[in-house]
Amino acid sequence: MNNTRPTKRWFLGYSGFFLLCLCVLGAVLAAPMDAFAQLVVAFTILAVIHFASNESTFFHQYRLYFRVLAVLLGLALTVRYILWRGFFTLNAVEWWSLAAAWVLYLAEVYASITHIISCIVNIYPLSRPERDLTGYTCAELPSVDVFVPTYNEDADILEVTLRAALQLHYPEHKLHIHLLDDGGTRQKQHQANALAARKARVRQQTLQALCRQLGVRYHTRDENVNAKAGNINSALPHTFSDLIVILDADHVPTADFLERTVPWLIDNEKVFLVQTPHFMANPDPVERNYFSAFTRMPSENDMFYGTIQKGLDFWNASFFCGSAAVLRRVHLERVNGLSGDSVTEDAETAYDLHAMGYESVYVNRPMVSGLAPETLDAFVTQRMRWAQGMTQILLLKKPYRGAGLNWAQRLGYLSSILFWLFPFARIIFLLMPLTYLLFDLQIYHASLQEILAYTVPHVIATYQLSTLLFGRTRWPLVSELYEILQCTFTLKALLKVFRNPRAPSFVVTPKGESLVREYISPLAGIFYGLIAVVILGLIVGLHKMVSEPLTRDLTVIVLLWNTFNLLLLFSVLSVLIEQRQVRGQARLPAHDEVTLQDPAGRAWVGSMLDLSLGGGKAKIYARQQSLPGQVKLIGWCRSLGRNVSIPCWVLFHDPVTGVVRFSFDRTSDAVWDDVVAYTMGDSRRWKSFQRRRTRPISYWYGMRHVLKVSFRPVLQHMAMQIKELWQQWVITKGK
Amino acid sequence: MQYTIGVLLAGIIFCLSAHAGNVTERKLSDYSTEDPVLRLEGKRADKTLSIPLAGRQQVVASQITLSLVSSAALIAKRSILNVRFNNATIGQIQFDPQRTRSTSTVRVPAELWRPGFNNLTLAVSQHYANQCVDGNAPELWSEIHLHDSILSIETEPATAALSLRALSGWFAPGIGGQREVNIVTPRESNSLITQQTLPLIAQALALRNQYVPLQVTHTSVTPQTPLPALPGEAQWNDTLTQQYYNSSWYTQFSATQPLHVLAGTKEDLAPYLSGATQAKITGAYIGVEATPEVTVNNQQLVAAGIRLVVSGRDSDEVRRAALTLALMDDELNPDADIVVQRTATEQPFSAVAAHVLRPDNTYSFAQMGQDNIVFRGEDSFTQQIALLLPADFYVPESASVRLNLDFGYGAALGPGSMMNILINDELVHGRPLDNVNGESYRRYQLTIPARHLQGGLNLLEFVVNMRAPLTGQPCDDVGGKHMVFQVRNTSTIDLPDAGNVATQPSLALFRDTGFPFARYQQSHPASVYLSSPELTGAGLTLLGKLAQTAGTVLPDLTLQAGIPKQLTDNAVVLATPETMPDDFLSHYEASLASTKQWPYRLQNELHNRIHKLTDNRRHDPLKISGVTNQQSSLGDMAVLLARKNPLAQSTGNLYLIAAQTPAQLTERMNDLVSLGLWGQLAGDFFSWEDSAQPLIAMQVAPQFELGEADNRLLSLRLWLSNNPWYWLLGLAFLIVLCTWLAVMLLKRRNQAVTEDW
């Protein structure tokens, strides 16, 4: 029951070993050699990395050896590159160039450090076995409070979450569901804005009625202090269970959520947290807008929950992500509830508890389905909060000092935190070629041979390691796309934090927005500006390449770099076209065997194609059939352990292919419960979906793909902008 | 009639007397480093050749015969070749469109000649019409074939008091300078004289000849007893005997080498010197004196001559005198002899000339001996600045050279005006001169990768093209005289820190810098080993050439008789196949002992090169390895092999020079040091049989690095650079070790995490 593993000793052992490795490799890599010899060595190492990476994808006893070998070799090339850059390439003939060269170098050092830390943290992603409550008596099970904090979400969204929470497989008397309403606080109800105050009162009444109907306890408080953390903390004194589950308003749990998480807390009393992935039922704006990649391309979320949290878990550094987690009350009370110094209260709380020596567990099974922000605006708002919050932790908690944390945990937190400083580096990488092309600043003092010997191997090795470690959960260049999309906005947010680390306030991510028409995001302006400048740099660079033969080598390299930036910016354009989203709920692929039955008792057997809370699409095996307007869907519901029979309206039927579209007819609470259980209650469905889209692709495929989808958005933007201008002109003329 | 005959006789006598001097004929191409066909294009163009004249020479008469070809489009009377000598016009040759090929002779007044360098300017003004001549018209050209144009000059020694100052007059690169010298030593001299002193004397005199080779011969003499028989009835008396012993009776010399050297200790030289001279030798002695002619019954027994005496009371003083001779500035010695009391040189003596630029230093152009560079008028101009770096100059790729230029150009330069900067013929910077108001820059900074520079001679070249502005009106040319471009000699070059390493064996580096015998940082004893005493002259000639190449005396070079088992690290061996031990370097690919051994590689490359020259595309390169052993002679051929020295204690080079006989070797050595052949040294295997061109020059042996033995970092860099695979293996071992340890730790960590699952 009580685990006393010798963690400290091995952490120190690994840290010491890691430092030793760095010293030894640094000394070996600092060995002076001519560029040609370096070139030979570097490309030999790249070949070995390639071989070792390939080998490490096969299951055999030496798999880990190959993986570690590839990582060490790749990092060796990175360290070598940074040493070389620092020692030999920072010369400049004038101050502006020197400043620009140093700025670029610092950005590269930042990128390298985050890369190195990330590789160390993710070198051994921990795969935990799936556990359940079999073997535990009811008395042994701890009581559980499920908190659903809400601020401004619709009752419809909350109803689904609460119904799903009520269906959790757990002894009824030990499971307590709580709705924590921050939108109906006394402060909200008595605010100066009468309309808003009335809305708050109506909201409270609505939610209270919903809670009464479902048998859920409703909580609210006097003032909206400390946002979500304050909301949860205010409910803690009024609840008494041993464990606390926190679910965001839109986070619908599957029935097995507690079955698979609680055992980890029973077995080890030092565990304060069991975190599970956030499975997003709808695409984020990038996934939706970027060639509709939701069902094919792993999301940013998949990379974090599918790889990084597993890597952190190995070092006992996986942290709380605000929802879809189980926390132990006694530990939470030791830190006076959720921390509120930063706007990312979740990570901060985990940090505090890790620093006290408690442990965390990450269960990599998607058991909570949530909603991603629909619009770019909402997406950027969410990311700005995360960036600000993590930077606040960096500035306020100083994890590099890491009082109470072991070295591996420090690296884990630094990895997660430093990542969010990417806007500085990304902006520098975007603009730095222009300082050379437009202003002739000498930012990179190296010959072509040296670039081939040092820079190119470093870049290739970085991509090789990224593919090795994150290849299944991230496509090449997609991270760059995400970063470019966010960098300009997040940079401003970060600067605010650096000016005053306590300034940022919690901003709720808008969710559940609908997109009734296709339009260009209002955020596009700054990217137009960037594209214009980069194209100007390209034109000037081409002229420079032709007219200045003496610097042609360097110009060609910078031009390639600038062109790469331009392609990424073009790709961002595709994300900036907000695609229309008609359905209220996103449909996800499903493969269940189902039977459609009409009131007369005729039945059609088929299989589901997709499914959502609102309805679904199935394919019946029989052809040339005539279906009535109303049928019943009969299918096995794993979470309920029985067949469900859900009334449906047939919206479309193709007798030739057998495809049937239908919507659920919520005729009663029982039917509604069945719909929730059938569509949202089975975690296997999420797992299958996630597995389907997490697949590795080659770098060249990714590059080709980016090239393929880069140019069309340019024309689309032009057409849409011209159309917009034309419409404005027509309206003006009409007036 | 009698008067006429008298005048004719006087004329003949005058002519005969005039031709009693030394007549020299030289091709003008000898004074040009460029193409022997000098093409002058445009409305006006000129070319100046520098013709050196040795001091102590008086020109009696001289003329220049020019071989010309001119464009048929040039109009007569207005198209003229002006011949100027030291800026005085000495001839005007009209181009004749009816006679495009011509030969013209121009007399050069003797009074225009001056010691040192004389400027011969060939300037043309060319027109194809009487007005509206386009200066860029392609028909405006003329050629002077320098290799067919001859300078004839008759000189005679100038009469002046003998002094050491005059040494630079005898030994000088100009016309009339002495090209051969005989060094005489008493046979019974201490061997140190031959080993240490003669090399210094040979170098001292060769250095005065600057770039012109000096052939050195060596004569070992014994006191003559009894006196030679006199012609006819004549008998020796005291006066005649005294006169005889005061003369240079011990040696033969010709008119081409009026000065010889007598070297040895005072005691050894006593039989050959007058009492007065002996009395002056009270220390390290250098003296120059005339020796009288000895004539008996109108028959010359001993010719008059001049001798340079290098002596001292012991061999150390003789060596010190020779070293002083090599270091001293002749102009500061108006006396005929000096006694050197003390010589203080820096320790250790740096065997690199003062004009060699040292790494990690900044030099202004003025410090490099460069005046302000000024170009005026409309033309293309080129100015080269020699950057002489240590032969073993070695920098990593990241090192940079910084040029801080102070330059400017005047107003109203026309389109097409530009400046290009080249280093070793590689363009490193270009700039249009396109500001109509002119521009002036101070510290115009150029950062150039130091890898553009190499050990030895490097050329920084300013190529400036100035074009007059256009008026846009036909026939309204703007004269370009107002145009000016300047590079001030306050401009600087900032050299990076560098290691001292060179890839060896390399006869090209040997040719350009004298490396490894001339080294930048440390003193490195080296010797020339002679398999036979008859090769002493050849050895001294080579040592003189090495000093000329290095630009300074190389005091650590010695001459050794015989070939011992242990050689100095860097060594030259002069030998004939018969005198070379059979087992000497027999394990080498090429051996020149009685049984010749030629590597296949040498034969392969020769074979392949011939096919390449003949453009035989169907030829498959020959690649076989092995050696051929054969019994044969070298014939007239001499061979120079450069190899890693197997008989050295540490790393060094061995240069083996061999010919069939000592006489042939001496002759071939004289060929080798000639300007033409020395400049063609390359690879590590070089053979020749005349001074015109080599028979073979190619790289045969594997190369290695020679550098600072005590610079561990540099040694490591080179070793790693040459052996990246070893480094890679070492790295691989480390990585595998780290990987294994990391995996062990990760597994233990994993075990700790999962033990309670």
HADDOCK unambig.tbl for C-alpha pairs under 7 A between the chains (distance, minus, plus):
assign (segid A and resid 5 and name CA) (segid B and resid 752 and name CA) 6.20 0.50 0.50
assign (segid A and resid 10 and name CA) (segid B and resid 749 and name CA) 6.32 0.50 0.50
assign (segid A and resid 14 and name CA) (segid B and resid 745 and name CA) 6.43 0.50 0.50
assign (segid A and resid 21 and name CA) (segid B and resid 738 and name CA) 6.63 0.50 0.50
assign (segid A and resid 31 and name CA) (segid B and resid 717 and name CA) 6.98 0.50 0.50
assign (segid A and resid 32 and name CA) (segid B and resid 717 and name CA) 4.62 0.50 0.50
assign (segid A and resid 33 and name CA) (segid B and resid 717 and name CA) 4.86 0.50 0.50
assign (segid A and resid 33 and name CA) (segid B and resid 718 and name CA) 6.85 0.50 0.50
assign (segid A and resid 33 and name CA) (segid B and resid 720 and name CA) 5.71 0.50 0.50
assign (segid A and resid 33 and name CA) (segid B and resid 721 and name CA) 4.84 0.50 0.50
assign (segid A and resid 34 and name CA) (segid B and resid 396 and name CA) 6.57 0.50 0.50
assign (segid A and resid 34 and name CA) (segid B and resid 397 and name CA) 6.97 0.50 0.50
assign (segid A and resid 34 and name CA) (segid B and resid 721 and name CA) 5.30 0.50 0.50
assign (segid A and resid 35 and name CA) (segid B and resid 397 and name CA) 6.89 0.50 0.50
assign (segid A and resid 37 and name CA) (segid B and resid 721 and name CA) 5.24 0.50 0.50
assign (segid A and resid 37 and name CA) (segid B and resid 724 and name CA) 5.55 0.50 0.50
assign (segid A and resid 41 and name CA) (segid B and resid 724 and name CA) 6.54 0.50 0.50
assign (segid A and resid 41 and name CA) (segid B and resid 728 and name CA) 6.31 0.50 0.50
assign (segid A and resid 64 and name CA) (segid B and resid 743 and name CA) 6.88 0.50 0.50
assign (segid A and resid 65 and name CA) (segid B and resid 739 and name CA) 6.53 0.50 0.50
assign (segid A and resid 65 and name CA) (segid B and resid 740 and name CA) 6.96 0.50 0.50
assign (segid A and resid 65 and name CA) (segid B and resid 743 and name CA) 6.27 0.50 0.50
assign (segid A and resid 68 and name CA) (segid B and resid 739 and name CA) 5.85 0.50 0.50
assign (segid A and resid 69 and name CA) (segid B and resid 735 and name CA) 6.96 0.50 0.50
assign (segid A and resid 69 and name CA) (segid B and resid 736 and name CA) 6.95 0.50 0.50
assign (segid A and resid 69 and name CA) (segid B and resid 739 and name CA) 5.46 0.50 0.50
assign (segid A and resid 72 and name CA) (segid B and resid 735 and name CA) 7.00 0.50 0.50
assign (segid A and resid 88 and name CA) (segid B and resid 398 and name CA) 5.86 0.50 0.50
assign (segid A and resid 446 and name CA) (segid B and resid 398 and name CA) 6.76 0.50 0.50
assign (segid A and resid 550 and name CA) (segid B and resid 428 and name CA) 6.45 0.50 0.50
assign (segid A and resid 550 and name CA) (segid B and resid 429 and name CA) 6.57 0.50 0.50
